[in-house]
Amino acid sequence: MPSLFSLYRKIFFGRKPGWDNQPLPRISVNTPGVALEPGKVADYAQVCGFEFDGKTLPPTYLYVMAFRLHAVIFTHDAITFPLLGMIHLRNRISQFRSVTVDERFDIDCRLTDSRETDSGLEFDLISRVTVAGVLVWESLSTYLYRIDKPGRRARPPKAGDIQWENPSVWELGDDLGRRYARASGDYNLIHLHPLLSKRFGFDRVLAHGMWSKARCVAQLMPELGNRPCVIDVAFKLPLFMPASVCFCAEAMEQGYKFELRDQKGRRPHLCGEISLL
């Protein structure tokens, strides 16, 4: 698997001219026979709140491996715009069966589609993980390269209609980004230290969006067990740390919907649904 450290050097210190107003090319990258390290899975599970039995992977863990291939695509010469400030809008994970730490995985990632919106350029990355030729896990991530447009007014996102009663409250320390980075390998500077995040225009460090998703899923694991499912989330407002946040979930006919909001339960950081397959 590629080293995220070397790829981040290209992302943070490389120079690109900017988007050339052309649709993005279709780019694919794959790595066969990927083996996992149980110790790293255990570290990831601990920082995200999963109970790891030493064998069955958390449903979100394979994203950690797929993201390394995302970064290869981000740094491809055909991507002409800088990646600083890129926003992860949505992520959908489909887990078709439980997977274990001792399996060998073939991982394939593809940039499949791009489109211009009112906010900028959106593009999709699909990641597929197979074992012995059988699809066991899939992820669709939508990213945004923001383009400022005259007269555009950004509207703050609204919370959903979930019944907000007796939410769980989580206290997030300002070291969470560093702990998640060590566990996942995702050392994006805006998540590590205030001095680094200020360099890129943020007063405080931000929580990784995929940590937020993983933490919400971990909270629901007693109800989910190892059943196949689709976990679909939209990332709303940035989550600055330290912070107090609250989580609430509501059962649906074939799954759950959930949200992560600020301490007062008003501003949404993440909204999601889990559909059982």
Summary of the structure (lengths in Angstrom):
residues: 277
radius of gyration: 18.3
end to end distance: 30.3
largest distance: 53.5
contacts: 855
relative contact order: 0.16
helix: 25%
strand: 36%
